Amino acid sequence: MTDRAPQTVERQLPTEESRDLIALVRDIIQREIAPKAAEEEEAGRFPREVFSLLSESGLLGLPYDSSYGGGDQPYEVYLQVLEELAAARLTVGLGVSVHSLACHGLAGYGSKEQQAEHLPAMLGGGLLGAYCLSEPASGSDAASLRTKAVRAGDSWVITGTKSWITHGGVADFYTVLARSGGEGPRGITAFLVPGDVRGLNPAAPEKKMGMKGSPTAQLNFDGVRVPDTRRIGEEGQGFAIALSALDSGRLGISACAIGLAQAALDEAVSYATGRQQFGRPIADFQGLRFMLADMATRIEAGRALYLAAARLRDAGRPFSKEAAMAKLFCTDTAMSVTTDAVQVLGGYGYTVDFPVERYMREAKVLQIVEGTNQIQRMVIARHLAGPETR
């Protein structure tokens, strides 16, 4: 093969601080993440020590207020950090995105007292979070969730089952959406639940086709008692909190998808420029050159789309439609580019000796998590044409 190194992504960053931040991330990736990524994914090993290092380095709370231990970084910068991490190992990039999602409710809707008590440990104190919305019978139709939260004096008792929880069983805290009132979205309340509380029982992790190093598990809440001081926002406000978090979370998934696609493109270019057939590199053949060009163009378009949505968010403007567009396009791009990367490598692409088969397996889940791409199309269409008629 060739010694041709991947071209470093040229990033348009707003400050010298953000450029130093990307340099720090790349250094951690080179030293601590990339060298072990393939081996640990194959073994299904969750790299908890990496998340501890990221927390110590100030990288788990980047988009949040520095007065509580966050990084005061705009989403435009935070998402590019996610992209870098995901290109090195999706388990890490997606894990940081999920942790940020789990912090969103308290950071955006918690009281000052709650934020002062909990956010420093959540954002920079070594804790790792998870987000609990989905249930066995409530996925895309999240407003129909059945997990119950019942008042018991100045506490709540939570009973039910959550499914498809990234970091399930290893998280230190969970942002949990439960039904505290009547049917529909207005009967849902959000809670901050400690990971070691009595009655919280994780099932064995799911056996997945990809992302084997990232634990995904069902959580059973068997009369879990939490004080009312851990209720986030008002009673019945939980669904609005969840949707707000998902808009931001979809941008995180978008950035992770582009990072994964970039890694696949880099591997494909490296192979194509080194593999000889018919007396010359296969990158000389027009059919393959055009594939590489299309892959690169999709990646650049996806990157521009998620950054445009991030800049709307940073400006305080509505970005729900743009977040859905970014999630849809970037994750479809990741699936397309990783599939093409396997094709570029031919038979070798289908073996575990090269990472592109892993990238292809990992890309699939990005089209599903935090709202399937069919749901994203529904969100976009509602912004364009209004709600569906009944």
Disulfide bonds with the S-S distance in Angstrom:
none
